Amino acid sequence: MNHMLSQDSLAIVLLCTPVGLSKDNTEIRPLTIKQWNQFLRRMFNAEIKNPAALFELAKDDLKMRLSLSDEESQRIQFLLSRAGQAVVELENLNNMGIFVTTRAEKSYPQRLKSILKKDSPPVLFYSGDIELTQMEGIGIVGSRNIDPKGLEFTKELGAKSVKQGLTVISGGAKGVDEVAQNEAIRQGGKVISILAESLAQKIKHKEVREAIIEQKLLLLSPFHPRAPFTVYNAMQRNKYIYALSHIAVVVSSDYNKGGTWAGATENLRNKWVPLFVRRDDNIPEGNEKLLKMGATPLLSKDLFAESFNTSRLVSLVDQYYEQGSLFPASNLLEREMDYQVSNDPSETDKEERTDLFPIIWPYLENALQKARTKEELCEMFNLNKNQMKVWLDRAVEEQKIKKVLKPTGYIVQDF
C-alpha cells in the first residue's frame, strides 16, 4: 500500500495533531475536532476548496479571507509553519511501522465518516492493514474484571465470530477486550484494536508485531502515537469501536460507571449500531440496566449452541438498515422498547418524554467558556440547584465539561 500523504493530509496533520511540535511548546495547541470543523466552515465560506490551498496563502490573505483574529491567525500560521519538522517525525514513525491517514484520504475508514460525520477524527494513526476497516466487524467490549462465565462467553464469541468471517473490534484493554482479541487471533481471525494508550509502545511487543506482520491485527488510534493513556482518551475511543462495528456485544458492564457503561449508553443514545448484551445468571448490574434501556439480550445458552451462527446477528442488522444507507434505523430498538412498554401497565398513562439536555447544552456550553459555580449558573438560567446539578453531572459524564478547583466550578473541556 502507498503510505505517501497528500498535501491536503499534511495540512490536516499540521493543524490537528502535535506531530512536529516541540515538547517545549506549551502555548499553541493543535485544533480540536470541534475547532477543526469550525475552521472547515470558514474555509468553505471563503471558497478555499481544500486544506492544501492554505500553504499558498500569504499571512495577511489567510487572516483576511478566513476572518481570523490576530490570535487565531498567529495560531494557524504557527501550526502550518512546522511542515519540515512534521515530515521528519512522520518518516521516523513510518520506519517504526506507524502510518497516518486523514479524512482526505481514500484509506480513511468510511464507516467512521458515515456514522460519526463531523465527530469522526480528522487524523488516524495506525499500524497494520488499514483495509481491515472495510470488512464486516463485531465490537466485543466489557469490563476489566471478568467473571469465569464472562470469560468463557468472550472466548466462545470471539471464536465463532472468526469462523463466520467477522473482524473482532475492541479496545485492547485488560479483561474482555484482551481476551476477545487474543482468542480471535489464536483462531486465525482478524482484529482491529482501537487504542487509548501509546501506539509506539504497543508495537514493541513481539506478539503484537508478529500479528501485524501476519496481517491479523490492525492497531488504530486517533491520538499521537506517543501519547500516554488517559481516562479521557479511553472514553473518547469508545465511539470509534462502535462506529467501526456492524454490531456490538457487551459481555459485562458496571452500572453507571466505567468506560464500558459510558460507551454502551452513548451508542444507545445515538443509535449507531445494534447493541447486544450478555444475559445469564448472575450477570453484572450494568448488563441488566442496559437491557432495560433497549439493548438486545444474547443468551449464553444460545451462544454455546451448536447451531449458533454470529452471521445471524449481522443479518438482523441488515433488516433495519435503510436501502443504500449506512445509518441504522431505530426499528430494532423501538420494537424491543414498544414490547416492554405494552406489557407494563404502569407505563401506559405516562406522557411522552422529551430530553431537554441537547436543547440547553449550547447555552450551557457558551456560559462555561470560563469557570462558573453551580450557584452562578442557577442564577443565570433561573433554575433550581437540583435541576442544574442533573445537567452538570450529565455534561461531566459525557466529557463535555470538567470540574476545576481554581477558581472553583465547572468549565468546558479543552483538549
Buried (B, 14 or more C-beta within 10 A) or exposed (E): EEEEBBBBBBBBBBBBBBBBBEEEEEEEBBBBBBBBBEBBEBBEEBEBEEBBBBEEBEEEEBBEBBEBEEEBBBBBBBBBEBBEBBBEBBEEBBEBBBBBBBBBBEBBBEBBBEBBEEBBBBBBBBBBBBEBBEBBBBBBBBBBEBBEBBBBBBBBBBBBBBBBEBBBBBBBBEBBBBBBBBBBBEBEBBBBBBBBBBBBBBBEEEEBBEBBEEEBBBBBBBBBBBBEBEEBBBBBBBBBBBBBBBBBBBBBBBEEEBBBBBBBBBBBEBBBBBBBBBBBEEBBEBBBBBBEBBBBBBEBEEBEEEEBEBBEBBEBBEEBBEEEEEEBEEEBBEEBBEEEEEEEEEEEEEEEEEEEBEEBBEEBBEBBEEBBEBEBBBEEBEBEEEEBBEBBEBBBBBBBBBEEEEEEBBBBBEE
